[in-house]
Amino acid sequence: MKQVIALKDVTGLKASGAKTFTAPADAIVTPSAKDFLRSIGVTIQFDGASTAGNGNGSSAPAAAAEPKWKPEHVKLFNSPEAQRIKEHIVSVSHRLWKREYVDGNGGNVSYRIGPNEVLCTPTLVSKGIMRVEDICMVDLAGNQIAGTAKRTSEIFLHLEAMKAQPKARACVHAHPPHATAFAITGAEVPRCMIPEMEVLVGTVAKAKYETPGTQAFAETVLPYCKDHNCILLQNHGVLTWNEDLEKAYWFMEIVDAYCRTVVIASHLGSAFTQIPSSKIGDLLKIKQGLGLPDERTGLKEADYCACEFRPGVVCSNANESSPSGPDLEAIVKIVTEEVVKALSK
Ligand SMILES: [Zn+2]
């Protein structure tokens, strides 16, 4: 069995003044342990290897001693463009916190400023008090290449989306309660209820659960990045992306407001009214004009709104214990006949 090296296993190294930490060759070092070792300038040595990323999802050097940043990275990191993006990341972070889309140090924001350079929020800082000087920069493998604060271990989620979808220059990850409610239940986010949702977000994918911070977690979004700009992360939260950071943030607001409206509407006791499929085509044309993806492109009009939402119903996989359509009609017919028979006795 592989040994797991967690934060508690390495905290004692700070007092020892050691510069290296030797771990078994197949050990798994948790992201928080890596971040801690890096913060105190300790390099991990794996038995039989030099320094390397090991397990737990990172292809980045596990915990290199504080590097001297390369001049080209420092130049980019301190450029006027980077300053503008950092200010925007801070603005988005503050709005995520004010709208209660993040809690504790949860959520992360990133922007791909160069072909291999990504500005991102750091670990262990609340989005409510994020400052421009907290923003750091990583390469596409997740190695930190500039900044004093330590990058979030969840950056790998953003990086996988960016590598799979070139238009995903900006990524926002948060835990907005209404959308996350759908991520912890079998209920699918319904379709065709509100035009703005259809045009800017559309259908919402749900990525399977994996342990946050791991490479397996980061890769859960890969099947959905091509056709969805908003992905629910099962039992976790939401990831949105766009070429423009402001729009990636908008999508977070839009999906949570939409889910909130659906939850409120589900308490009213009336059936949901969908926008007719024949009108959804108009909205999808607007969406296409905005350069936004939608998995329904190329589908027949009748399939645009295939999800008929009711609380507790999983639209994508017919819930066999909750018959509908012809099955339900057949059951109603049998029950009615039995009642009529009983009454006529
Ligand atoms: Zn999260």
Boltz pocket constraint, residues with backbone or C-beta under 6 A from the ligand:
constraints:
  - pocket:
      binder: B
      contacts: [[A, 106], [A, 107], [A, 154], [A, 173], [A, 174], [A, 175], [A, 212], [A, 236], [A, 237]]
      max_distance: 6.0
